[in-house]
């Protein structure tokens, strides 16, 4: 099966994608931090 050729992105599309990727990375990091804090709290309560 042939790969689809992606259309060239405009500078605005690149900027929007970069911003979206940055916010996604921040969200993932904040969720990981919250999960660690929850684990730490549950261990302290035991």
C-alpha positions as CSV (number, residue, x, y, z in Angstrom):
1,X,0.0,0.0,0.0
2,X,1.4,3.4,-1.0
3,X,1.9,6.1,1.6
4,X,-0.2,9.2,1.2
5,X,1.7,12.4,0.4
6,X,1.2,15.1,3.0
7,X,0.4,18.6,1.8
8,X,3.0,21.2,2.6
9,X,2.1,23.2,5.7
10,X,2.1,27.0,5.8
11,X,4.1,28.8,8.4
12,X,0.8,29.5,10.3
13,X,0.0,25.8,10.4
14,X,3.5,25.0,11.6
15,X,3.2,27.6,14.4
16,X,-0.3,26.3,15.4
17,X,1.0,22.7,15.4
18,X,4.0,23.7,17.5
19,X,1.8,25.5,20.0
20,X,-0.6,22.5,20.2
21,X,2.3,20.1,20.8
22,X,3.7,22.3,23.5
23,X,0.4,22.4,25.4
24,X,0.0,18.6,25.0
25,X,3.4,18.0,26.5
26,X,2.6,20.4,29.4
27,X,-0.7,18.6,30.0
28,X,1.0,15.1,30.0
29,X,3.6,16.4,32.5
30,X,1.0,17.9,34.8
31,X,-1.0,14.6,34.8
32,X,2.1,12.6,35.6
33,X,2.9,15.0,38.4
34,X,-0.6,14.8,39.8
35,X,-0.4,10.9,39.7
36,X,2.9,11.0,41.6
37,X,1.4,13.2,44.2
38,X,-1.7,11.0,44.6
39,X,0.6,8.0,45.0
40,X,2.7,9.8,47.6
41,X,-0.4,10.8,49.6
42,X,-1.8,7.3,49.6
43,X,1.5,5.9,50.9
44,X,1.6,8.5,53.7
45,X,-2.0,7.6,54.8
46,X,-1.1,4.0,55.3
